[in-house]
Amino acid sequence: MAQEPQFETTEEEDLYERAAFGQNIEAFWSSAVGKYLRNRAQECYTDGIKKLKSVDPADTKAVQAAQNEVKVAEWFEDWLQQGIRDGLLAMG
């Protein structure tokens, strides 16, 4: 059984946890589920852009719906990338 790491400060423990979390996100991102969700987010983004190009500009509800579709897809990838970046920064 692996021994738990010992930390001298809470800052060291925080850095370790952030680094481990970033690595977990990277592993998820590379997994079959992560790839599936990444592909779905890309499809949602592409569909939203297509809708924005073809929707009646006067139809504000349709414009907002398409914008939301694009934003949600962008946020999903951004959140995961931010977690990975934070983990890499924590590793120094």
N, C-alpha and C positions, 0 to 999 in steps of 0.2 A: 504494500500500500504506500502511495506517495506521501511524503511528509509535508505538512502544511508549511508554507514559507513563513519565516519570522520577520517582522518589520520593526524597525526602531522608531519610526514616526508614522503618524496617520497619513502624512503626505506620501510616504513610500507605499503604504497600503493602497491609497487611492490611485496612484500611478499604476500599480500592479493590476488592480481591478479594471481600470480603464483599458489597459493594454490587453488583458484577457478578454474583455468584452469586445474590443475591436477584432481580435482574432476569431471570436465566435461569430461575429457578423460576417467576416471574410469566409469562414467555413460554410455558413448558411448561404451566402451569395453564390458559392461554387456548387452547392448541393443541387439535386434534381428539383427540389421544391423552390429554391432560390432562383434557379434558371427559369423555371416555369413562371414564377411571379414577375421576374424581370421582363420576360417576353410579353406577359399580359399587360404590364405597365407600358411597354413600348407600343403595343397594339392600341391601348386606350389613348395614348398620346397621339399616335398617327390618326386614329379615328376622329379625335377631337379637332385636330388641325384641319382635316378634310371637311368636317362639319362647319368650322369657322369660315372656310373658304366659300362654302356654298349656301350658308344660311342667309336669310333676309336680314340685313342690318337693322331694319326697323323692328324686328322680332326680338326684343331685348331678353325675353325668357330663354329663347333658343340660343342666343349669343352667350348668355351667362351659363347655360347648361354645358355648352361646348367648351367654354373657358374653364369651367370647373373640372371637366373631364381631363383636360390638358394639365391643369394644376395638380390634381391628385396624383397623376402619373409622375409628374416632376417631383412632387414632395416625397413620394415613396423612395425614389432613387436617391434624392438628396439626403433623406434621413439615414439611409444605410451608408452612403458615402461619408457623411459626417461622423458616424460612429466608427467607421474604419479609420478615417483621418485622425480622429481623437485618440484611437488606440495606438496608431503609429507615432503620434506626437508623444504619447505617454511613455513609449518605449525609448524615446530619446534619439 
